[in-house]
């Protein structure tokens, strides 16, 4: 649902359909899958693999035995509640095509095709809709195609300032206090003032963003190195809350009243010339990248490394209203310390990112990766326990560690397989005005634990609970954070 901002969220696991090419009866295993007690499938002779993937990591015997043959659909209803955007509802359906077990690429790919669609609305105007397609080894060539079309409208997009000043305690002009608690800060923002104004939406703005993106990746050196070329286009509409009617609280009775929004933080920074992009516009970018990948199973790795270097370039020749550049370097590692004793994976990630001064404020919060971009710092994908995009700067450092323990597995009707994963985690990061300003002070951290459900291996439903010094947050989304 891509809304790590939600303070209260609920997802109900729902099987939509399970259709496979050549379906077997519900009681039987998929054609060609080893039954319980059978010996593991022996590795395919590397000589039968295409030269461009002979060094590609093979799935583990356990994962290969569980991999569903043919095609199938998974789906989830999405329900959520947020004080700013209201009650939300929607759905996501995902189709996977794994191909036949006899396919020479079956043991080395997460799937051959994956497409998902999502629609999500809230009662107060938030929307997030997307169609996303992914095809590793398209047409049996060393080429991967990813493409998506997205529409997002957010009436409560976060803006807490940029650079090191965003690292300070929460504060606003209507109070001399500095707040360590997000709850106390939010209550103070909502207090109606004698002149009929309130600061309810002080750290928020309204954004509407249709976008499309596509990337092509090409394998080299037997499948462990990939080069990437991509393009993204979006039009970002930005509006301020300043002067609009907002909900506030009476200082005498605490009852809800209506008030005019005082100038927002973004309005103040725009007036002072501290950020660009205040009027929105086209934000189109070219994406270049290279990745080193030895993971055994991309959606839920047991072992291996993933190291990527990504550059994004925006400018007038691309039809963009902004000229900027961003470079991101991120190594990830996955290690199973005792695979014969327990299904435990230690996962870690480091991120270093730098961008030019002309990047618009609404893009400055992004981190670029070859597989997908993420918003940070703060939220499910970066520092859990903090609000989404709580810390934003031109230079970013981030580290994440998780211990993923698969403690239970079951097979339901029609061979639908579920694995339940407990994942305690620790996140830490900081923003700077430039990489030259790096120092080992004022880092912000979050910690907590997650429950993940791997549905037919490739659909990962994540429920994470994060704790920071400002707040606690519950997140519902898809996929491991990294």
FENWOZI-V136784 format. One record per residue. N is the residue number from 0. RES is the residue in one letter. PHI is phi in radians with two decimals (none if undefined). PSI is psi in whole degrees, -180 to 180 (999 if undefined). D_FIRST is the distance of its C-alpha to the first C-alpha in Angstrom with 1 decimal. Layout:
BEGIN
N&RES&PHI&PSI&D_FIRST ; N&RES&PHI&PSI&D_FIRST
END
This chain:
BEGIN
0&X&none&-9&0.0 ; 1&X&0.93&38&3.8 ; 2&X&-2.29&79&5.6 ; 3&X&-1.21&-9&8.2 ; 4&X&-1.23&-21&10.5 ; 5&X&-1.06&130&10.0 ; 6&X&-1.49&-30&13.4 ; 7&X&-2.30&124&13.1 ; 8&X&-2.48&150&10.3 ; 9&X&-2.41&130&11.0 ; 10&X&-2.16&131&9.8 ; 11&X&-1.87&119&12.7 ; 12&X&-1.20&127&13.6 ; 13&X&-2.40&129&15.0 ; 14&X&-1.51&120&17.2 ; 15&X&-1.48&-60&17.2 ; 16&X&-2.62&169&20.1 ; 17&X&-2.51&91&21.9 ; 18&X&-1.99&128&24.1 ; 19&X&-2.23&148&26.1 ; 20&X&-1.08&126&28.9 ; 21&X&1.20&50&32.0 ; 22&X&-0.98&138&30.4 ; 23&X&-1.65&164&32.6 ; 24&X&-1.02&156&33.3 ; 25&X&-0.98&-31&30.9 ; 26&X&-1.38&-14&33.3 ; 27&X&-1.72&162&33.8 ; 28&X&-1.37&157&32.1 ; 29&X&-1.00&148&30.7 ; 30&X&-0.91&129&33.6 ; 31&X&1.50&-8&34.8 ; 32&X&-1.39&140&32.7 ; 33&X&-1.21&136&35.0 ; 34&X&-1.33&166&35.7 ; 35&X&-1.02&132&35.8 ; 36&X&1.63&-12&38.8 ; 37&X&-1.30&155&39.1 ; 38&X&-1.18&149&39.7 ; 39&X&-1.01&152&36.8 ; 40&X&-1.15&125&36.6 ; 41&X&-1.15&148&38.8 ; 42&X&-1.03&143&37.4 ; 43&X&-1.20&144&38.0 ; 44&X&-1.04&121&40.9 ; 45&X&-0.95&-24&39.6 ; 46&X&-1.14&-22&42.1 ; 47&X&-1.46&-11&40.2 ; 48&X&-1.44&151&37.1 ; 49&X&-1.06&149&37.0 ; 50&X&-1.03&-30&38.4 ; 51&X&-1.31&-4&35.2 ; 52&X&-2.35&21&33.4 ; 53&X&-1.21&-21&36.3 ; 54&X&-1.78&8&35.1 ; 55&X&-1.22&136&31.5 ; 56&X&-1.12&140&30.6 ; 57&X&-1.56&146&30.8 ; 58&X&-1.07&152&28.4 ; 59&X&-1.15&158&30.0 ; 60&X&-1.00&-41&32.1 ; 61&X&-1.14&-46&29.8 ; 62&X&-1.18&-37&26.7 ; 63&X&-1.15&-38&28.7 ; 64&X&-1.13&-30&30.1 ; 65&X&-1.56&-12&26.7 ; 66&X&-1.18&129&25.3 ; 67&X&-1.36&136&25.0 ; 68&X&-1.52&146&27.3 ; 69&X&1.45&-145&26.5 ; 70&X&-2.07&153&23.3 ; 71&X&-2.75&163&20.7 ; 72&X&-2.14&137&17.5 ; 73&X&-2.13&159&14.8 ; 74&X&-2.78&156&12.2 ; 75&X&-2.46&136&10.0 ; 76&X&-1.37&149&9.8 ; 77&X&-2.09&124&7.1 ; 78&X&-2.27&140&9.2 ; 79&X&-2.76&161&9.4 ; 80&X&-2.44&134&12.4 ; 81&X&-2.51&136&13.3 ; 82&X&-1.10&-24&16.9 ; 83&X&-1.56&-39&16.4 ; 84&X&-1.85&-10&13.9 ; 85&X&1.58&-169&14.7 ; 86&X&-1.36&134&13.4 ; 87&X&-2.07&151&10.2 ; 88&X&-2.63&151&9.8 ; 89&X&3.06&-163&8.6 ; 90&X&-2.77&154&8.5 ; 91&X&-2.31&132&8.0 ; 92&X&-2.13&138&11.4 ; 93&X&-2.23&130&12.8 ; 94&X&-1.94&129&16.5 ; 95&X&-2.04&137&18.6 ; 96&X&-2.07&106&22.2 ; 97&X&-1.53&-20&24.1 ; 98&X&1.44&174&27.5 ; 99&X&-1.31&152&30.7 ; 100&X&-1.08&-26&31.7 ; 101&X&-1.30&-12&34.9 ; 102&X&-1.04&130&32.9 ; 103&X&-1.14&-17&34.3 ; 104&X&-1.67&-2&30.8 ; 105&X&-1.01&-39&29.2 ; 106&X&-1.39&-7&29.9 ; 107&X&-2.17&4&28.6 ; 108&X&-2.21&147&25.3 ; 109&X&-1.23&-31&21.8 ; 110&X&-3.04&168&21.9 ; 111&X&-1.66&-34&23.6 ; 112&X&-2.50&144&20.9 ; 113&X&-2.50&130&17.1 ; 114&X&-2.39&136&15.2 ; 115&X&-2.38&153&11.8 ; 116&X&-2.25&143&10.7 ; 117&X&-2.44&141&7.7 ; 118&X&-2.29&133&8.5 ; 119&X&-2.55&129&7.2 ; 120&X&-2.28&155&10.1 ; 121&X&-2.24&163&11.7 ; 122&X&-1.18&-21&15.5 ; 123&X&-1.85&17&16.3 ; 124&X&1.87&-1&15.0 ; 125&X&-1.34&141&11.6 ; 126&X&-2.46&143&10.0 ; 127&X&-2.58&112&7.5 ; 128&X&-2.24&141&8.8 ; 129&X&-2.73&152&9.7 ; 130&X&-2.20&129&12.3 ; 131&X&-2.34&135&12.9 ; 132&X&-2.23&142&16.2 ; 133&X&-2.51&130&18.0 ; 134&X&-2.41&93&21.6 ; 135&X&-1.19&141&23.5 ; 136&X&0.93&55&27.3 ; 137&X&-1.04&129&27.1 ; 138&X&0.98&34&30.3 ; 139&X&1.06&27&31.6 ; 140&X&-1.92&162&31.9 ; 141&X&-1.34&46&30.9 ; 142&X&-2.24&136&28.2 ; 143&X&-2.07&133&24.4 ; 144&X&-1.98&127&22.5 ; 145&X&-2.15&139&18.9 ; 146&X&-2.67&147&17.7 ; 147&X&-2.67&153&14.7 ; 148&X&-2.19&130&14.7 ; 149&X&-2.41&146&12.1 ; 150&X&-2.28&126&12.4 ; 151&X&-2.26&135&11.2 ; 152&X&-2.28&121&13.1 ; 153&X&-2.25&115&13.0 ; 154&X&-1.48&-4&16.0 ; 155&X&-2.38&45&15.7 ; 156&X&-1.16&137&15.2 ; 157&X&-1.46&141&17.0 ; 158&X&-2.57&108&20.4 ; 159&X&-1.90&19&22.7 ; 160&X&1.67&176&25.3 ; 161&X&-2.25&155&25.9 ; 162&X&1.38&-171&28.1 ; 163&X&-1.01&-25&29.8 ; 164&X&-1.13&-22&30.2 ; 165&X&-1.28&-13&26.4 ; 166&X&-1.35&-16&27.4 ; 167&X&-1.22&172&29.6 ; 168&X&-1.14&156&29.1 ; 169&X&-1.14&134&27.4 ; 170&X&-2.71&157&29.9 ; 171&X&-2.64&160&30.5 ; 172&X&-1.11&-21&33.7 ; 173&X&-1.39&3&34.1 ; 174&X&-2.61&147&34.9 ; 175&X&-1.51&-6&37.1 ; 176&X&-1.34&157&35.0 ; 177&X&-2.07&128&32.7 ; 178&X&-1.83&132&29.9 ; 179&X&-1.64&-16&28.8 ; 180&X&-1.92&128&26.5 ; 181&X&-1.11&-37&23.3 ; 182&X&-1.10&-47&24.1 ; 183&X&-1.13&-37&27.6 ; 184&X&-1.13&-44&26.7 ; 185&X&-1.11&-41&24.3 ; 186&X&-1.09&-41&27.1 ; 187&X&-1.16&-38&29.6 ; 188&X&-1.05&-36&27.6 ; 189&X&-1.40&-7&27.5 ; 190&X&-1.24&123&31.3 ; 191&X&-1.21&141&33.1 ; 192&X&-1.80&161&36.1 ; 193&X&-1.00&-29&39.6 ; 194&X&-1.46&8&39.1 ; 195&X&1.49&11&36.2 ; 196&X&-1.88&168&33.4 ; 197&X&-2.64&163&30.6 ; 198&X&-1.83&25&28.3 ; 199&X&-0.83&-45&25.1 ; 200&X&-1.85&31&23.0 ; 201&X&-1.01&-36&25.0 ; 202&X&-1.81&25&22.2 ; 203&X&-2.35&157&19.9 ; 204&X&-2.51&174&20.1 ; 205&X&-1.88&129&18.6 ; 206&X&-2.31&141&17.2 ; 207&X&-2.26&125&16.6 ; 208&X&-2.50&96&15.8 ; 209&X&-1.42&142&16.2 ; 210&X&-2.66&159&16.4 ; 211&X&-2.49&150&17.4 ; 212&X&-2.63&149&18.2 ; 213&X&-2.62&142&20.3 ; 214&X&-2.36&148&22.0 ; 215&X&-2.07&131&24.9 ; 216&X&-2.09&146&25.9 ; 217&X&-2.25&130&29.3 ; 218&X&-1.40&145&30.6 ; 219&X&-2.38&164&33.8 ; 220&X&0.94&50&36.1 ; 221&X&1.29&13&35.3 ; 222&X&1.79&1&31.5 ; 223&X&-1.67&-11&31.0 ; 224&X&-2.17&136&30.7 ; 225&X&-2.24&137&28.5 ; 226&X&-1.77&151&29.0 ; 227&X&-2.34&140&26.3 ; 228&X&-2.38&128&26.6 ; 229&X&-2.59&170&23.8 ; 230&X&-2.54&139&23.3 ; 231&X&-2.28&145&20.6 ; 232&X&-2.38&136&21.2 ; 233&X&-2.66&154&19.5 ; 234&X&-2.06&122&21.0 ; 235&X&-1.86&118&19.9 ; 236&X&-1.72&125&21.1 ; 237&X&-2.06&130&21.8 ; 238&X&-2.33&150&23.3 ; 239&X&-1.71&154&24.6 ; 240&X&-1.48&-15&24.6 ; 241&X&-0.90&127&28.3 ; 242&X&1.48&-10&30.6 ; 243&X&-1.44&160&28.0 ; 244&X&-1.33&132&28.2 ; 245&X&-2.33&164&26.0 ; 246&X&-1.41&138&26.0 ; 247&X&-2.45&179&28.4 ; 248&X&-2.16&135&30.4 ; 249&X&-1.17&129&34.2 ; 250&X&-1.17&-22&35.9 ; 251&X&-1.48&-47&38.6 ; 252&X&-1.90&-18&36.8 ; 253&X&1.38&-1&33.1 ; 254&X&-1.27&154&32.4 ; 255&X&-1.20&135&29.7 ; 256&X&-2.39&170&31.4 ; 257&X&-1.77&144&30.6 ; 258&X&-2.59&166&31.3 ; 259&X&-1.59&137&31.1 ; 260&X&-1.21&125&28.8 ; 261&X&-1.19&166&30.9 ; 262&X&-0.92&134&30.4 ; 263&X&-1.45&167&27.1 ; 264&X&-1.06&-42&27.0 ; 265&X&-1.13&-41&25.8 ; 266&X&-1.02&-43&28.6 ; 267&X&-1.12&-45&31.1 ; 268&X&-1.20&-34&30.1 ; 269&X&-1.16&-43&30.3 ; 270&X&-1.12&-31&33.7 ; 271&X&-1.53&-2&34.9 ; 272&X&1.25&26&33.8 ; 273&X&-1.44&-21&31.7 ; 274&X&-2.39&161&28.8 ; 275&X&-1.97&166&28.4 ; 276&X&1.54&15&26.1 ; 277&X&-1.13&-25&26.5 ; 278&X&-1.69&4&27.0 ; 279&X&1.28&-164&24.2 ; 280&X&2.41&-174&25.1 ; 281&X&-1.36&133&24.5 ; 282&X&-2.24&86&23.0 ; 283&X&-1.86&141&23.8 ; 284&X&-2.53&146&24.3 ; 285&X&-1.63&138&25.9 ; 286&X&-2.10&127&24.5 ; 287&X&-2.18&140&26.9 ; 288&X&-2.81&165&26.5 ; 289&X&-2.50&141&28.1 ; 290&X&-2.38&143&26.8 ; 291&X&-1.92&121&28.8 ; 292&X&-2.37&115&27.1 ; 293&X&-2.11&18&28.8 ; 294&X&-1.12&145&25.9 ; 295&X&-1.42&-29&26.7 ; 296&X&-2.63&110&23.3 ; 297&X&-0.98&-48&20.6 ; 298&X&-1.18&-28&17.4 ; 299&X&-2.61&76&19.2 ; 300&X&-1.22&147&22.5 ; 301&X&-1.75&-28&25.6 ; 302&X&-2.77&158&27.7 ; 303&X&2.08&179&28.2 ; 304&X&-2.19&152&27.4 ; 305&X&-2.45&114&25.1 ; 306&X&-2.19&122&26.5 ; 307&X&-2.29&150&25.4 ; 308&X&-2.20&121&26.8 ; 309&X&-2.24&140&25.1 ; 310&X&-2.22&135&26.5 ; 311&X&-2.08&136&25.0 ; 312&X&-2.27&124&27.7 ; 313&X&-2.07&146&27.3 ; 314&X&-3.06&172&30.4 ; 315&X&-1.02&-39&32.3 ; 316&X&-1.05&-21&33.3 ; 317&X&-1.63&5&29.6 ; 318&X&1.45&16&29.4 ; 319&X&-1.59&147&27.7 ; 320&X&-1.50&-1&28.9 ; 321&X&-2.31&145&28.5 ; 322&X&-1.97&116&30.3 ; 323&X&-2.77&167&28.7 ; 324&X&-2.51&151&28.2 ; 325&X&-2.52&138&26.1 ; 326&X&-2.17&133&26.9 ; 327&X&-2.31&131&24.8 ; 328&X&-2.08&131&26.3 ; 329&X&-2.61&108&24.4 ; 330&X&-1.59&141&26.0 ; 331&X&-2.24&149&24.2 ; 332&X&-2.44&146&26.2 ; 333&X&-2.35&130&25.8 ; 334&X&-2.47&129&28.7 ; 335&X&-1.80&104&29.7 ; 336&X&-1.20&-32&32.7 ; 337&X&-2.56&73&34.1 ; 338&X&-1.09&-25&32.6 ; 339&X&-1.43&-17&35.5 ; 340&X&-1.73&-40&35.1 ; 341&X&-2.75&148&31.4 ; 342&X&-1.49&80&28.1 ; 343&X&-2.13&132&27.1 ; 344&X&-2.19&127&25.6 ; 345&X&-1.66&120&26.0 ; 346&X&-2.06&136&23.4 ; 347&X&-2.45&152&24.0 ; 348&X&-2.55&141&23.0 ; 349&X&-2.09&145&24.8 ; 350&X&-2.40&134&23.8 ; 351&X&-2.32&127&26.2 ; 352&X&-2.43&142&25.3 ; 353&X&-2.47&145&27.6 ; 354&X&-2.49&163&27.5 ; 355&X&-1.34&169&30.2 ; 356&X&-1.25&-20&30.9 ; 357&X&-1.55&4&30.1 ; 358&X&-1.14&132&26.3 ; 359&X&-1.13&151&24.7 ; 360&X&-1.03&-34&23.1 ; 361&X&-1.32&-15&19.6 ; 362&X&-1.78&-18&19.8 ; 363&X&-1.08&-24&21.6 ; 364&X&-1.41&-1&18.6 ; 365&X&-1.57&149&17.4 ; 366&X&-2.00&132&18.6 ; 367&X&-1.71&128&19.5 ; 368&X&-2.27&163&19.5 ; 369&X&-1.24&-30&20.8 ; 370&X&-1.51&-39&17.8 ; 371&X&-2.97&151&15.0 ; 372&X&-1.45&157&15.0 ; 373&X&-2.35&153&13.5 ; 374&X&-1.74&139&13.8 ; 375&X&-2.91&-175&16.2 ; 376&X&-1.43&145&18.3 ; 377&X&2.00&137&16.4 ; 378&X&1.82&180&12.9 ; 379&X&-1.02&-36&11.4 ; 380&X&-1.56&-6&12.8 ; 381&X&-2.34&-81&16.2 ; 382&X&-2.11&100&17.8 ; 383&X&-1.28&140&16.2 ; 384&X&1.90&-23&17.7 ; 385&X&-1.75&156&17.9 ; 386&X&-1.07&154&15.9 ; 387&X&-0.99&132&13.7 ; 388&X&1.01&38&16.5 ; 389&X&-1.14&-36&19.2 ; 390&X&-2.14&122&21.7 ; 391&X&-2.32&135&22.2 ; 392&X&-2.80&170&25.3 ; 393&X&-1.30&-20&27.0 ; 394&X&-2.25&138&27.4 ; 395&X&-2.36&137&25.0 ; 396&X&-2.19&144&25.7 ; 397&X&-2.66&143&23.3 ; 398&X&-2.41&138&23.8 ; 399&X&-2.33&140&21.7 ; 400&X&-2.34&133&23.2 ; 401&X&-2.33&149&21.8 ; 402&X&-2.03&111&23.9 ; 403&X&-1.81&111&22.1 ; 404&X&-1.95&113&24.3 ; 405&X&-1.43&104&23.8 ; 406&X&-1.77&-9&25.7 ; 407&X&-2.78&139&25.3 ; 408&X&-2.36&147&24.9 ; 409&X&-2.60&157&25.4 ; 410&X&-2.07&123&25.8 ; 411&X&-1.72&-165&25.1 ; 412&X&-1.00&147&26.3 ; 413&X&0.96&35&26.7 ; 414&X&1.06&32&26.3 ; 415&X&-1.34&123&22.6 ; 416&X&-1.89&136&22.4 ; 417&X&-2.25&132&20.4 ; 418&X&-2.12&133&20.9 ; 419&X&-1.86&127&20.1 ; 420&X&-2.15&128&20.0 ; 421&X&-1.71&133&20.8 ; 422&X&-2.43&87&20.1 ; 423&X&-1.18&148&21.8 ; 424&X&-2.55&163&21.1 ; 425&X&-2.48&128&22.7 ; 426&X&-2.14&143&21.5 ; 427&X&-2.62&142&23.9 ; 428&X&-2.92&174&24.1 ; 429&X&-2.76&156&25.9 ; 430&X&-2.04&154&26.2 ; 431&X&-2.40&165&29.6 ; 432&X&-1.30&-28&31.2 ; 433&X&-2.79&159&32.4 ; 434&X&-1.08&-28&32.7 ; 435&X&-1.14&-17&36.4 ; 436&X&-1.54&6&35.4 ; 437&X&-1.00&136&33.9 ; 438&X&-2.70&154&35.2 ; 439&X&-1.57&54&34.5 ; 440&X&-2.41&157&33.9 ; 441&X&1.05&28&31.2 ; 442&X&-1.25&148&28.4 ; 443&X&-1.99&138&25.5 ; 444&X&-2.29&155&24.0 ; 445&X&-2.39&156&21.5 ; 446&X&-2.61&165&21.7 ; 447&X&2.85&-153&20.5 ; 448&X&-2.61&154&19.4 ; 449&X&-2.27&154&16.6 ; 450&X&-1.98&119&16.5 ; 451&X&-1.98&144&15.1 ; 452&X&-2.11&117&15.6 ; 453&X&-1.62&109&16.6 ; 454&X&-1.73&115&16.7 ; 455&X&0.87&38&19.5 ; 456&X&1.27&-47&19.2 ; 457&X&-1.61&-18&16.7 ; 458&X&-1.71&110&13.5 ; 459&X&-1.85&115&12.7 ; 460&X&-1.69&123&10.6 ; 461&X&-2.00&129&10.8 ; 462&X&-2.18&106&11.8 ; 463&X&-2.04&142&13.6 ; 464&X&-2.07&116&16.0 ; 465&X&-1.98&148&17.5 ; 466&X&-2.23&130&20.8 ; 467&X&-2.26&180&22.3 ; 468&X&-1.28&-13&25.5 ; 469&X&-1.74&-33&23.8 ; 470&X&-2.91&176&21.2 ; 471&X&-2.08&151&19.2 ; 472&X&-2.52&144&15.4 ; 473&X&-1.94&130&13.1 ; 474&X&-2.12&137&9.8 ; 475&X&-2.16&125&7.4 ; 476&X&-2.83&-169&5.7 ; 477&X&-2.04&141&7.5 ; 478&X&1.50&152&10.9 ; 479&X&-1.13&151&13.5 ; 480&X&-1.04&-26&13.5 ; 481&X&-2.77&999&16.5
END
